[in-house]
Amino acid sequence: MLRTLKLLVLAGFALAAAFCAWLVGMAMLPLQLPSQQLSSNTLEFSIVSGSALRSVTRQIAEAGVPLSEAHFNLMVRLAGKGSRIKAGSYEISQGVAPWEILQKITSGDVMLSELLLVEGWTFAQMRTALNDNPDLRHDTTAMDEAQIMAKLGAPEGTPAEGQFFPDTYLFAKGEPDLKVMARAHRLMQKQLEQVWQARGEGLLVKTPYEALILASIVEKETGDPTERPTISGVFSNRLRIGMRLQTDPTVIYGMGDRYRGNIRKTDLETDTAFNTYTRAGLPPTPIAMPGLASMRAAVNPAKTDALYFVARGDGAHQFSRTLDEHNRAVTRFQKKGRP
């Protein structure tokens, strides 16, 4: 009897060991992914938020991963990781093992996409980039500007223009577009606060928001980082003496869809809230997303006696102290010597 009992115990241990060996073998067995569903030797699958284990396994299998659903579910349960699975989009390579898939989906090793928000873009251009990105979940498509800003927690009536920091943002596939916007908005607030704390003395802009407006104009006036402090200095000089800013980018912004690539004299004379030829001071809102260099230039303008500047045609500007000097520069660089 005792011998029989020992044999049964030994048999039980042997069966358990065999089962463990089989399970480990299944967990570590490389999978042969279907070649017709591979892209660059990888396969993508997504897990919907809130999915139970069986649903998770089914979603992976339906994406083309040749899993034994029963075996995979058993492995997950025995590993005690059924509650740790994270939603998102994942990418696996040829020869991946089921255990590696489990490690990936429980660690949240999701696929990342990127979105570039370019310095000088308007809010409308940013929204187009968000709406055109196929990897984002488009929750804001039907929202207007006010609704978006309210969702971001901005004070009522806050304009969206200029409130997002231009940068490259990484995000998980399927992430809501509002989440990316929230990150860009928070980063702009953080950068603006830091820039404002490092402002120079005697500024003509009196608030961080005014600095943001001026920075957006500087951003649109030049792509040369070395010129930005001088451009800012010119505008500061004009503000100091009560001279109108007379900057074309604000006119273009105020024209909206009417702008067709050229500004005519009638455009400069047509009053809008953003026409700095017809109105004194800064426009009511930023006209674009300024980058960090333009923001720094806005609060630390170069000390210059220039009041005018004109594009030289080589990416740089010619700065002038007087209107006569400026007119000569316009003749030289814009009119090519013609009166």
C-alpha positions in Angstrom: 0.0 0.0 0.0 2.8 2.4 0.9 4.6 1.4 -2.2 1.5 2.1 -4.3 1.1 5.5 -2.6 4.7 6.4 -3.4 4.3 5.4 -7.0 1.2 7.5 -7.2 3.0 10.5 -5.7 5.9 10.0 -8.1 3.6 9.7 -11.0 1.9 12.9 -9.9 5.2 14.7 -9.7 6.1 13.3 -13.1 2.8 14.5 -14.6 3.2 17.9 -13.1 6.8 18.2 -14.3 5.7 17.1 -17.8 2.8 19.6 -17.7 5.2 22.4 -16.7 7.7 21.4 -19.3 4.9 21.3 -21.9 3.6 24.7 -20.8 7.0 26.3 -20.8 7.7 24.8 -24.2 4.5 26.3 -25.5 5.3 29.7 -23.9 8.7 29.8 -25.4 7.9 28.3 -28.8 8.6 30.8 -31.6 5.5 31.7 -33.6 5.5 31.7 -37.4 3.6 34.8 -38.3 1.7 34.8 -41.6 3.8 36.4 -44.3 0.8 38.0 -46.1 0.0 40.0 -43.0 3.5 41.2 -42.2 4.8 44.7 -42.8 8.6 45.1 -42.7 8.7 41.7 -41.0 6.4 42.9 -38.2 2.7 42.4 -37.4 0.5 44.9 -35.5 -2.4 44.2 -33.2 -4.5 46.3 -30.9 -6.1 45.7 -27.5 -9.3 47.6 -26.7 -9.5 49.3 -23.3 -11.5 47.3 -20.8 -11.2 43.9 -22.6 -11.3 40.8 -20.5 -8.6 38.1 -20.9 -10.6 36.0 -23.4 -11.4 39.1 -25.4 -7.7 40.1 -25.4 -6.6 36.8 -26.7 -9.2 36.8 -29.4 -8.2 40.3 -30.5 -4.5 39.1 -30.8 -5.5 36.0 -32.7 -7.9 37.8 -35.1 -5.0 40.2 -36.0 -3.2 37.1 -37.5 -1.1 35.9 -34.5 -1.2 32.1 -34.6 -1.8 31.6 -30.9 -3.6 28.7 -29.2 -6.1 30.8 -27.4 -6.7 28.1 -24.7 -3.0 27.7 -24.1 -2.4 31.5 -24.0 -5.2 32.0 -21.5 -3.9 29.3 -19.3 -0.4 30.7 -19.4 -1.6 34.2 -18.5 -3.7 32.9 -15.6 -0.9 30.7 -14.2 1.4 33.7 -14.4 -1.1 35.8 -12.5 -1.0 38.6 -15.1 -4.5 38.7 -16.3 -5.3 42.0 -14.6 -2.1 43.7 -15.8 -2.8 43.7 -19.5 -2.7 47.2 -20.9 -4.8 48.5 -23.9 -3.0 49.9 -26.9 -1.4 49.1 -30.2 1.5 46.6 -30.3 4.0 45.5 -32.8 5.7 42.0 -32.8 8.3 40.5 -35.1 8.6 37.1 -36.8 9.7 34.4 -34.3 8.2 36.0 -31.2 7.1 33.6 -28.5 3.8 33.8 -26.6 5.6 34.6 -23.3 7.3 37.6 -25.1 3.8 38.8 -26.2 2.6 38.5 -22.6 5.5 40.5 -21.4 4.9 43.2 -24.0 1.2 43.6 -23.3 1.6 43.6 -19.5 4.5 46.1 -19.6 2.6 48.5 -21.9 5.3 48.3 -24.6 2.9 50.0 -27.1 3.8 51.2 -30.5 4.6 54.9 -30.6 3.8 57.3 -33.4 5.0 60.9 -33.7 3.4 64.3 -34.5 5.4 67.3 -35.4 3.9 70.7 -34.6 5.9 73.3 -36.5 7.0 76.7 -35.3 4.9 79.3 -36.9 1.9 77.2 -37.5 -1.5 78.6 -36.8 -4.1 76.8 -34.6 -5.9 75.8 -37.8 -2.8 74.3 -39.3 -2.2 72.3 -36.1 -5.8 71.0 -36.2 -5.3 69.9 -39.8 -2.2 68.0 -38.8 -4.0 66.3 -35.9 -7.0 65.4 -38.1 -4.8 64.0 -40.9 -2.8 61.8 -38.5 -4.2 58.2 -39.0 -2.7 57.0 -35.7 -4.7 59.3 -33.4 -8.2 58.8 -32.2 -10.1 61.9 -33.4 -12.3 63.1 -30.6 -12.1 66.8 -31.3 -13.1 66.8 -35.0 -16.6 68.1 -34.2 -15.5 70.5 -31.4 -15.0 74.2 -32.0 -12.1 76.2 -30.5 -14.0 77.2 -27.4 -15.0 73.6 -26.6 -11.4 72.4 -27.0 -10.0 75.1 -24.7 -12.7 74.3 -22.1 -11.7 70.6 -22.3 -8.1 71.6 -21.7 -9.1 73.5 -18.6 -8.3 77.0 -19.9 -10.2 80.0 -18.5 -13.4 80.8 -20.4 -12.8 82.9 -23.5 -9.1 82.0 -23.8 -8.2 82.0 -27.5 -6.5 78.9 -28.8 -4.1 80.6 -31.1 -0.5 80.5 -29.9 -1.4 78.3 -26.8 0.4 75.2 -28.0 4.2 74.6 -28.0 5.7 73.5 -31.3 7.7 70.3 -30.8 7.7 66.6 -31.8 5.2 64.6 -29.7 5.3 60.8 -29.3 2.1 59.0 -28.6 0.7 55.5 -28.5 -1.4 54.5 -31.5 -5.1 55.1 -30.9 -4.4 57.8 -28.3 -7.0 60.6 -28.2 -6.0 63.8 -30.2 -7.1 65.9 -27.1 -4.4 64.1 -25.0 -1.7 65.3 -27.4 -3.1 68.8 -27.5 -3.2 68.8 -23.7 0.6 68.0 -23.6 1.4 70.7 -26.1 -0.8 73.2 -24.1 0.9 72.3 -20.8 4.3 72.6 -22.3 3.6 76.0 -23.7 2.4 77.2 -20.3 5.5 75.9 -18.7 7.9 77.3 -21.3 6.1 80.7 -21.2 6.4 80.9 -17.5 10.1 80.1 -17.5 10.8 82.6 -20.3 8.8 85.3 -18.5 10.8 84.7 -15.3 14.0 85.3 -17.3 12.7 88.5 -18.9 14.8 91.6 -19.2 14.2 95.0 -17.6 12.2 97.8 -19.1 10.0 95.6 -21.3 7.2 97.2 -23.3 5.1 94.0 -23.0 3.6 93.9 -19.5 2.2 90.3 -19.2 3.2 86.8 -20.3 0.3 86.8 -22.8 1.6 90.0 -24.4 5.0 88.4 -24.7 3.4 85.4 -26.4 1.7 87.8 -28.9 5.0 89.6 -29.7 6.8 86.3 -29.9 4.3 85.0 -32.5 5.0 88.1 -34.7 8.8 87.7 -34.3 8.3 84.0 -35.3 6.5 84.9 -38.5 8.8 87.8 -39.5 12.1 85.8 -39.7 13.4 82.3 -39.9 16.9 83.4 -38.9 17.4 82.7 -35.2 20.2 85.3 -35.0 17.8 88.1 -36.1 15.0 87.4 -33.7 16.3 89.6 -30.8 16.8 92.5 -33.3 13.4 92.1 -34.8 12.0 92.1 -31.3 14.1 95.2 -30.6 12.6 97.0 -33.6 9.0 96.3 -32.5 9.9 97.3 -28.9 11.2 100.6 -30.2 8.0 101.2 -32.2 5.8 100.4 -29.2 7.9 102.8 -27.0 7.4 105.8 -29.3 3.7 104.9 -30.1 4.5 104.0 -33.7 2.3 101.3 -35.3 4.0 97.9 -35.7 3.1 97.8 -39.4 4.0 94.1 -39.8 2.6 92.1 -42.7 2.1 88.8 -41.0 -0.6 90.3 -38.7 -2.4 91.7 -41.8 -2.2 88.2 -43.4 -3.6 86.6 -40.3 -6.5 89.1 -40.2 -7.3 88.4 -43.8 -7.9 84.7 -43.1 -9.2 82.9 -46.2 -9.0 86.0 -48.3 -5.2 85.8 -48.4 -4.0 84.4 -51.7 -0.3 84.8 -51.4 0.1 88.5 -52.0 -0.8 91.6 -50.0 -2.1 94.6 -51.9 -2.3 98.2 -50.9 -6.0 97.8 -50.3 -5.3 95.0 -47.8 -3.0 97.2 -45.8 -5.7 99.9 -45.7 -8.6 97.5 -44.8 -9.1 97.6 -41.1 -9.2 94.3 -39.1 -8.5 93.6 -35.4 -5.1 92.3 -36.6 -4.1 95.1 -39.1 -1.1 96.7 -37.4 -1.0 99.3 -40.2 -4.4 100.7 -39.1 -4.3 99.9 -35.4 -1.8 100.8 -32.8 -0.2 98.4 -30.3 -0.2 94.6 -30.3 -2.9 92.6 -32.0 -5.5 91.0 -29.7 -4.1 87.4 -29.8 -1.0 85.6 -31.1 -1.0 84.9 -34.8 0.9 81.6 -34.6 2.8 79.1 -32.4 6.1 80.7 -31.5 9.2 78.6 -30.8 11.4 79.0 -27.8 13.9 81.3 -29.6 11.2 83.7 -30.5 9.7 83.7 -27.0 13.1 84.4 -25.5 13.6 87.2 -28.1 10.3 88.8 -27.1 11.3 89.2 -23.5 14.9 90.0 -24.1 14.9 92.3 -27.2 18.3 93.4 -28.6 19.3 97.0 -27.8 19.0 98.7 -31.2 18.2 102.1 -32.6 16.6 100.6 -35.7 12.9 101.3 -36.4 12.7 99.6 -39.8 13.7 96.4 -41.6 13.3 94.9 -45.1 14.0 91.5 -46.5 17.3 91.3 -48.4 16.3 88.3 -50.4 18.9 86.0 -48.9 16.9 85.1 -45.8 18.2 88.0 -43.7 17.0 91.6 -43.2 18.4 95.1 -43.6 17.8 97.2 -40.5 17.5 101.0 -40.7 17.3 103.8 -38.2 15.4 106.3 -40.3 12.6 106.2 -42.9 15.0 107.6 -45.5 17.5 104.8 -44.9 14.7 102.3 -45.0 13.4 103.7 -48.3 16.9 103.4 -49.8 17.1 99.8 -48.5 13.7 99.0 -50.1 14.8 100.4 -53.4 18.0 98.3 -53.2 16.7 95.0 -52.0 13.0 94.9 -53.1 12.9 97.1 -56.2 16.4 96.1 -57.3 17.5 99.7 -57.7 14.3 100.8 -59.5 12.9 104.1 -58.1 
